[in-house]
Amino acid sequence: LDKADKVAAQTQLLGEKLQDSLVMSIAIMQKAQVRMYRNEIAKALVLFKTCIENYFAKYPSEYAALAYNDYGYALGLHGQLTEKVNCLFKALEIYESMPQLNHGEVAITYNNISMVYYELGQRKKAVEYGEKSIEHRKLDDNIEKLALGYCNLSQMYRGLDDQKSKYYQSLCVEYAEKSGNQDRIIHAYITSALMESDSENREAAITFEKKAVAVLEQNQDNPGMLAKR
């Protein structure tokens, strides 16, 4: 993050010398992202607002959509959920107006909208936008992200439609294993174990816990999680 912040500052200086408003706005957005990842949310919000008001609100582009998306995410971390969803819909509007649709970014935006509605307790809307996210994940052909989307939908459907919850749980595990990404596989196994435990399917829960333990023992990257499992 320190290196990212230095590069963003250099980019901003170059943008000022060139009098290029787009370059300066991208640099300010990148500074905002650094502060967001550092959990300096108040500082991030000021910078996101600056680059949007000064440039991105007037000139829509994929950079503008990304700025709105991340601004919305930061607003959510600040507890401003209504403002968050407004920004996310603005990002979606920009992405869908582009001549070449970026399915990966559209999927992220739909997923973020889905999570907001889930936080607000509006489960039907949450699964509606979660399903839309999945549609674009399939077109983007990103197996890891697809596995994550299936895991999210599986949890959202719990208590709403248990059959669909189980269906997406199995897809979550299937695609996580296909991806070969150990973090994604562990996440899928742990999610499945918790869901099976909540449904009082103890043997299935234990099976998934054992699978998670086996992967954690193999890579030895997360001793804390291993001890917990």
C-alpha positions, -999 to +999 in steps of 0.1 A: +000+000+000+029+024+007+043+018-028+008+022-043+004+055-025+038+068-038+029+058-074-005+075-071+012+107-059+037+106-088+008+100-112-011+130-098+020+152-103+024+141-139-013+148-145-009+183-131+021+190-153+002+177-183-030+195-172-048+162-178-079+160-156-085+123-162-050+113-151-053+135-120-087+120-111-075+085-115-046+093-092-069+107-066-091+076-069-061+054-063-051+074-033-087+069-020-084+031-026-052+030-006-068+047+023-099+024+021-076-006+023-058+009+052-092+013+069-089+051+069-124+054+057-131+090+064-100+101+044-110+077+016-145+091+014-132+127+009-109+116-019-135+095-037-160+124-035-133+148-049-125+128-080-161+121-087-173+156-083-144+171-102-144+148-131-160+114-131-196+126-126-193+146-159-173+121-180-186+085-176-161+057-183-150+025-167-127+045-144-158+065-134-178+033-127-149+019-106-148+052-086-185+050-079-182+013-070-154+018-046-170+050-032-201+030-025-181+002-008-164+028+014-197+044+023-209+010+034-179+006+057-190+039+071-225+026+078-241+047+050-260+019+032-285+040+013-257+062-001-238+030-009-266+015-030-271+048-049-234+048-059-235+011-069-265+017-092-247+047-107-217+024-114-240-002-129-256+025-151-222+035-164-209+000-170-241-009-190-237+022-211-203+012-223-200-001-259-181-032-247-196-047-216-171-057-189-188-088-175-163-091-146-169-056-133-207-057-139-207-090-118-188-073-090-213-044-090-243-067-090-227-087-062-221-055-041-257-044-046-268-079-035-248-077-003-263-043+005-298-056+003-287-086+024-274-063+051-307-044+049-326-076+055-342-075+020-334-111+012-355-114-020-338-084-036-304-098-023-309-131-042-323-113-073-291-093-077-269-122-066-284-143-095-277-114-119-241-113-107-238-151-114-250-146-149-222-122-156-197-143-137-205-171-162-199-149-191-166-136-176-155-173-171-138-167-138-142-199-119-128-186-086-152-157-085-181-179-096-174-202-066-175-172-043-208-161-059-223-195-054-213-195-018-229-161-012-261-172-029-262-204-009-261-184+024-286-159+012-312-186+003-310-202+037-345-200+053-359-185+020-355-216-002-336-244+014-336-264-019-318-236-037-295-230-008-284-267-010-281-265-048-258-234-047-238-249-018-229-279-040-219-256-069-198-235-045-178-266-035-176-279-071-163-247-086-140-240-057-124-274-062-122-268-100-104-235-094-076-252-075-073-220-053-068-233-018-082-202-001-114-206-022-116-243-014-112-238+023-138-211+022-162-234+004-156-263+029-160-240+059-192-224+046-206-259+038-197-272+073-214-242+090-245-246+069-247-284+075-242-278+112-270-252+113-293-278+096-282-303+122-266-326+096-237-333+119-220-360+099-220-339+067-207-309+088-178-331+102-169-343+067-165-308+054-146-297+085-122-326+080-117-316+043-109-280+054-084-293+080-067-315+054-062-285+030-050-263+059-026-289+071-012-293+036-004-256+030+004-245+066-003-209+057-030-202+083-022-219+117-048-198+134-076-211+111-062-246+114-064-245+152-100-231+150-111-259+127 
